[in-house]
Amino acid sequence: MEQPLVSVITPAYNHGKYIGRCIESLLAQTYTNWEQVVVDDGSTDNTAEVVRSFKDPRITYVHQENKGVGALAETENSGVRRSKGQLVTMLASDDCWPPYRLEKQVPLFQDPNVVLCFGRGVLIDDNDKVIGQMIPPKALATAPNRPVGSILRGLLVRFYIPQYTELISRAALDRIGGYQQPSGLLAEDFPTHLALALQGEFRYLDIPLGYYRMHGGQMTQTHHAEMAVRNRAYSMEFFRHLDPETQRVTGWTEAGLAKELSRVGGDDNFWVGRRELMAGNKRNARRYFGAGLLHGTLRGKAKSIVGLVCSVTGLDLERAAKLAGRPPLR
């Protein structure tokens, strides 16, 4: 079987504490034809020292002046330009992989129609302890994007393909101009997935393919609601620019998509309320939980009720989440 080169792009900023574990998980891969390009975004800690302690010739270290999260796609694309692989993936410097990941994913790209493969995500803490998992919505996991564009039915609304589990065709990534991060968006994964949905088929493996480390200061935790609001606005903009036939393939009308985005957006209130409760701001937390109860989906309403109960009674919402098998935020 052909063994295509896999280019692993690792943007890093002040993750000296984690990046050693990240690289070790790559060295442990049972599929060995890979290269890693670490793009250090102006770290001021020992990130460079840790990376350079690994002497494997497949690992390249590049330093740049700090550009920040607003230019994350630019940082990743600079790594892509330095790479040569037929397949590309992003491995964040605080995340890691199971050893079988590439071995399981690479063979799927023998089908030339496949442009992206992803799987289930596992949430871990600072000490690599498993604290939860992220399973993509059924609408995405069961959609091979055949015909091309049809996965947008779910993707425009749910946003969620775990980037830390995905492998991408280099040819498809080149066709869309690399990782995407339009002005105003805080992350590059969602717009990149939308663009790739117009390029070819997707594949889902129902096994854990990546470990996402949860720790304080992550953008996805501190700016969850803001990111969701901006993503919803971008969804509408992206849909409006599709040609009429592709719009038809998605199954949405502009009015229908706007209504669904508004409905799902109500669930963001729960996440904001949850963080307010963690910070001890019970009054603000109750306000957001109340908004989630009024405007969220059925599942979002149920979670908001639990949040309201905890904010009134003093019960620990994060402990309740853990008992329910969901990842706590601390």
C-alpha positions in Angstrom: 0.0 0.0 0.0 1.2 3.5 -0.8 2.6 5.4 2.3 1.9 9.1 1.5 3.8 11.6 3.6 1.7 13.3 6.3 2.5 16.9 7.2 1.8 17.7 10.8 1.5 21.5 11.5 1.9 22.5 15.1 1.3 26.1 16.0 2.8 26.9 19.5 2.7 29.7 21.9 4.1 29.4 25.5 3.2 25.7 25.7 6.6 24.4 27.0 4.6 22.6 29.7 2.7 20.5 27.1 4.5 20.4 23.8 6.8 17.6 24.9 3.8 15.3 25.4 2.5 16.5 22.0 5.6 15.5 20.2 5.9 12.2 22.1 2.5 11.2 20.9 3.6 11.8 17.3 6.8 9.8 17.7 4.6 7.0 19.0 2.6 6.8 15.8 2.4 3.3 14.2 2.4 5.1 10.8 5.9 6.5 10.5 5.9 8.5 7.2 5.3 11.9 8.6 6.9 15.3 9.1 6.2 17.9 11.8 6.6 21.6 11.3 6.4 23.5 14.7 5.7 27.2 14.1 6.5 29.0 17.4 4.4 32.2 17.5 6.9 34.2 19.6 6.8 32.1 22.8 8.6 33.6 25.8 8.8 30.4 27.8 10.9 27.2 27.1 8.9 26.0 24.1 11.9 26.3 21.8 14.1 24.4 24.2 11.7 21.5 24.6 11.2 21.2 20.8 14.9 21.2 20.1 15.5 18.5 22.7 13.9 16.1 20.2 16.5 15.1 17.7 14.3 13.4 15.2 15.0 14.7 11.7 11.3 14.6 10.8 10.7 17.6 13.2 11.3 21.2 12.0 11.2 24.1 14.3 10.4 27.6 13.0 10.2 30.8 15.1 8.2 33.9 14.1 7.2 37.2 15.8 4.0 36.8 17.7 0.9 37.2 15.5 -1.8 36.0 18.0 -5.0 34.0 17.6 -6.4 36.5 15.2 -3.8 35.3 12.7 -3.9 31.6 13.5 -4.6 30.5 9.9 -1.7 32.6 8.8 0.6 30.9 11.2 -0.7 27.4 10.2 -0.3 28.3 6.5 3.3 29.3 7.0 3.8 25.8 8.3 2.0 24.3 5.3 4.2 26.2 2.9 7.3 24.6 4.6 5.8 21.1 4.3 5.7 18.6 1.5 3.1 16.0 2.5 0.2 14.8 0.4 -1.9 14.9 3.5 -2.0 17.7 6.1 -3.2 17.9 9.7 -3.0 20.3 12.6 -1.7 19.1 16.0 -2.0 21.9 18.6 1.0 22.1 20.9 -1.1 21.3 24.0 -2.9 18.3 22.4 -1.9 14.8 21.6 -3.0 11.7 19.6 -3.5 8.0 20.1 -0.7 5.9 18.5 -3.0 4.4 15.8 -4.4 7.7 14.5 -2.6 8.1 11.2 -2.6 4.4 10.5 -6.4 4.4 10.7 -6.9 7.5 8.7 -4.4 7.5 5.8 -5.9 4.5 4.0 -9.2 6.3 3.5 -7.5 8.7 1.1 -7.0 5.9 -1.4 -10.4 7.1 -2.5 -9.5 10.2 -4.5 -12.9 11.7 -3.8 -12.1 12.0 0.0 -10.8 15.4 1.1 -11.3 15.2 4.9 -11.4 12.4 7.6 -12.3 13.0 11.2 -13.4 11.1 14.3 -14.3 11.2 18.0 -12.4 13.5 20.4 -11.3 12.8 23.9 -11.0 15.5 26.5 -8.1 15.3 28.9 -6.8 17.4 31.8 -3.3 18.8 32.7 -2.2 15.3 33.7 -3.6 13.4 30.7 -6.5 12.1 32.7 -9.6 11.5 30.5 -12.5 13.8 31.6 -14.9 13.4 28.8 -15.4 13.0 25.1 -16.7 15.0 22.1 -18.8 13.0 19.7 -19.8 15.0 16.5 -23.5 15.4 15.9 -25.1 12.6 14.0 -25.9 14.9 11.2 -22.2 15.3 10.5 -20.9 11.9 11.5 -23.3 10.1 9.2 -22.9 12.5 6.2 -20.2 11.5 3.6 -20.9 14.8 1.8 -22.2 13.0 -1.2 -23.3 14.9 -3.3 -20.6 17.5 -2.5 -22.1 20.2 -0.4 -24.7 18.2 1.3 -22.9 18.0 4.6 -23.5 21.8 4.9 -27.0 20.9 6.0 -25.5 20.1 9.4 -22.2 21.9 9.3 -23.7 25.4 8.8 -25.7 25.0 12.0 -23.6 22.8 14.3 -20.1 24.1 13.4 -18.5 21.1 14.9 -15.9 18.8 13.4 -13.1 18.2 16.0 -10.1 19.8 14.3 -7.7 17.8 16.5 -9.0 14.6 14.9 -9.0 15.6 11.2 -6.7 14.7 8.3 -7.0 16.7 5.1 -6.0 16.2 1.4 -3.2 18.6 0.6 -4.6 19.1 -2.9 -8.0 20.1 -1.5 -6.5 22.5 1.0 -4.4 24.1 -1.7 -7.5 24.6 -3.9 -9.2 26.7 -1.2 -6.0 28.7 -0.5 -5.0 27.0 2.7 -6.6 27.3 6.2 -9.3 30.0 6.2 -9.8 32.8 8.8 -11.9 35.6 7.5 -11.7 38.9 9.3 -13.5 38.9 12.6 -13.4 35.2 13.2 -11.5 33.9 16.2 -10.8 30.4 14.9 -9.9 29.0 11.5 -11.4 25.5 11.7 -15.0 26.3 11.0 -14.5 28.4 7.9 -12.0 25.9 6.6 -14.5 23.0 7.0 -17.1 25.0 5.1 -14.7 25.6 2.2 -13.6 22.0 2.1 -17.3 20.9 2.0 -17.4 22.3 -1.5 -14.3 20.3 -2.6 -15.1 16.6 -2.0 -16.3 13.9 0.3 -15.8 13.5 4.1 -15.3 10.3 6.1 -15.9 9.7 9.8 -14.3 7.0 12.0 -16.3 6.2 15.1 -13.2 5.9 17.3 -11.1 8.4 19.3 -8.6 10.1 17.1 -7.4 13.0 19.2 -6.9 14.1 22.8 -7.9 17.7 23.5 -6.3 19.2 26.6 -8.6 21.4 28.7 -6.8 24.1 30.8 -7.3 27.7 31.8 -6.9 30.5 29.3 -8.0 28.5 26.2 -9.8 30.7 23.7 -12.5 28.0 23.2 -13.3 28.3 26.9 -12.9 32.0 27.5 -14.6 33.2 24.3 -17.1 30.4 23.6 -20.2 32.6 23.3 -18.4 35.3 21.2 -17.0 32.6 18.8 -20.5 31.1 18.4 -22.1 34.4 17.6 -19.4 35.2 15.0 -19.7 31.7 13.5 -23.4 32.1 13.1 -23.0 35.4 11.3 -20.4 33.8 9.0 -22.7 30.8 8.3 -25.3 33.2 6.9 -22.7 35.0 4.8 -21.3 31.8 3.5 -24.7 30.5 2.5 -25.7 33.7 0.7 -22.6 33.4 -1.5 -23.3 29.8 -2.6 -24.7 29.3 -6.1 -28.4 28.5 -6.2 -27.8 24.8 -7.0 -25.5 24.3 -4.0 -27.9 26.1 -1.8 -30.5 23.6 -2.9 -28.2 20.7 -2.1 -27.8 21.9 1.5 -31.6 21.7 2.0 -31.7 25.2 3.5 -33.4 28.4 2.4 -32.0 31.6 3.7 -35.0 32.2 6.0 -34.9 28.6 7.3 -31.2 28.7 8.1 -31.6 32.1 9.9 -34.4 30.7 12.0 -32.4 27.5 12.9 -29.3 29.5 13.7 -31.3 31.7 16.0 -32.9 28.7 17.8 -29.6 26.9 18.3 -27.9 30.1 19.3 -30.1 30.2 22.4 -28.0 27.3 23.8 -25.0 29.6 24.0 -26.7 31.3 27.0 -26.2 28.1 29.0 -22.4 28.1 28.4 -22.1 31.8 29.4 -24.2 31.2 32.4 -22.0 28.2 33.3 -18.9 30.3 33.3 -20.6 33.1 35.2 -21.6 30.6 37.9 -18.0 29.3 38.1 -16.9 32.9 38.6 -19.3 33.3 41.5 -21.6 35.7 39.6 -24.9 33.9 40.5 -27.2 36.7 39.4 -25.6 37.0 36.0 -25.6 33.2 35.7 -29.4 33.0 36.4 -30.0 35.7 33.8 -28.2 33.6 31.1 -29.8 30.3 32.2 -33.2 32.0 32.0 -32.4 33.2 28.4 -31.3 29.6 27.6 -34.6 28.3 28.9 -36.6 30.7 26.8 -34.7 30.5 23.6 -32.7 27.3 23.5 -33.3 23.9 22.0 -35.0 21.2 24.1 -31.6 19.9 25.1 -30.4 23.4 25.8 -33.5 24.2 27.9 -33.0 21.1 30.0 -29.4 22.1 30.7 -30.5 25.6 31.5 -33.0 24.2 34.1 -30.1 22.3 35.8 -28.1 25.5 35.8 -30.9 27.5 37.3 -31.4 24.9 40.1 -27.6 24.9 40.9 -27.5 28.7 40.9 -30.4 28.9 43.4 -29.6 26.0 45.6 -25.8 26.3 45.6 -25.3 22.8 44.1 -22.0 22.4 42.2 -22.9 22.5 38.5 -19.5 21.2 37.5 -19.8 18.2 39.9 -23.2 17.5 38.4 -21.7 17.6 34.9 -19.1 15.1 36.0 -21.6 12.8 37.5 -23.6 12.9 34.3 -20.5 11.9 32.3 -19.9 15.3 30.9 -16.6 17.1 31.1 -16.4 19.7 33.9 -14.9 23.1 33.2 -12.6 22.9 36.2 
